[in-house]
């Protein structure tokens, strides 16, 4: 697979998300901040979840402010993509988790990405 084919495929995936009937897919590709927040929650989903403060400390300020992060988390809760539960370790903290359907969508995306880049190991220069 050539570098141009890889770029075309990546663009197609992003552009097609905007016309998808699946809101999970639209949310995931809506912005770089939506994308990284989803990845942060995914990475911690099988642990004790991830708090707002941890997300804010992990995401570079140049990608998104605390208020933007909070808005996206609220959007995800409202759209039933994330859920929020009290931390088992500290009752003052609320942690975010993926709703099962969103986790399945992300798992499918990761499998597709893995397959895509496995096939692309021998990139040819154009």
C-alpha positions in Angstrom: 0.0 0.0 0.0 1.4 3.4 -0.9 1.6 6.5 1.3 -1.0 8.2 -0.9 -3.4 5.2 -0.5 -3.0 5.4 3.3 -3.7 9.1 3.3 -6.8 8.6 1.1 -8.1 5.9 3.3 -7.6 8.0 6.5 -9.4 11.0 4.9 -12.2 8.7 3.7 -12.7 7.4 7.3 -12.8 10.9 8.8 -15.1 12.4 6.1 -17.5 9.5 6.1 -18.0 9.9 9.8 -19.8 13.2 9.3 -22.4 11.5 7.2 -22.8 8.4 9.3 -26.1 7.6 11.0 -24.2 6.3 13.9 -23.7 9.2 16.4 -20.9 7.3 18.2 -18.9 7.4 15.0 -19.7 11.1 14.4 -18.7 12.0 18.0 -15.4 10.1 17.8 -14.3 12.1 14.7 -16.0 15.4 15.5 -12.7 17.1 16.5 -9.3 16.2 17.7 -10.4 17.0 21.2 -13.4 14.6 20.9 -11.0 12.0 19.6 -8.4 12.3 22.4 -11.0 12.4 25.1 -12.6 9.2 23.8 -9.1 7.6 23.7 -8.4 8.8 27.3 -11.6 7.3 28.6 -11.1 4.1 26.5 -7.6 3.6 27.9 -8.9 3.7 31.5 -12.3 2.0 30.9 -11.2 -1.4 32.3 -9.6 0.2 35.3 -11.3 2.6 37.7 -12.3 5.0 34.9 -10.8 8.4 34.5 -11.6 11.7 36.2 -12.1 15.1 34.7 -8.9 16.3 36.4 -6.8 13.5 35.0 -8.2 14.1 31.5 -7.4 17.8 31.8 -3.8 17.0 33.0 -3.3 14.5 30.1 -4.7 16.6 27.2 -2.3 19.4 26.1 -3.8 22.9 26.7 -3.2 23.6 23.0 -5.7 20.9 22.1 -8.4 22.0 24.5 -9.2 24.0 27.5 -10.8 22.7 30.7 -14.1 24.2 29.7 -14.0 22.6 26.3 -13.2 19.3 27.8 -16.1 19.6 30.3 -18.4 20.5 27.4 -17.4 17.4 25.5 -17.8 15.2 28.5 -21.3 16.6 29.1 -22.1 16.0 25.4 -21.0 12.4 25.7 -23.0 11.9 28.9 -26.1 13.5 27.3 -25.7 11.4 24.1 -25.3 8.3 26.3 -21.7 7.5 25.0 -20.1 7.9 28.4 -21.3 7.2 31.9 -20.0 8.7 35.2 -19.7 7.0 38.5 -18.3 7.8 41.9 -14.7 6.6 42.4 -14.3 3.5 44.6 -11.1 5.0 46.0 -12.2 8.6 46.6 -15.9 9.4 47.0 -15.3 13.0 46.0 -14.2 12.0 42.5 -16.5 11.0 39.6 -14.9 8.8 36.9 -15.9 8.5 33.3 -16.4 5.2 31.5 -17.6 4.2 28.0 -21.1 2.9 27.4 -20.9 -0.6 26.0 -22.1 0.4 22.5 -19.4 3.1 22.3 -16.7 0.7 23.5 -17.8 -1.8 20.8 -17.5 0.9 18.1 -14.1 1.9 19.4 -12.9 -1.8 19.5 -14.1 -2.2 15.9 -12.2 0.9 14.9 -9.0 -0.3 16.7 -9.2 -3.7 14.9 -9.7 -1.9 11.6 -6.7 0.4 12.3 -4.6 -2.5 13.3 -5.5 -4.4 10.2 -4.9 -1.4 8.1 -1.5 -0.6 9.4 -0.4 -4.3 9.5 -1.2 -4.4 5.7 0.7 -1.1 5.3 4.0 -2.2 6.9 5.8 -2.3 3.6 4.9 1.3 2.5 6.0 2.1 -1.0 7.2 5.6 -1.8 5.4 7.4 -4.7 
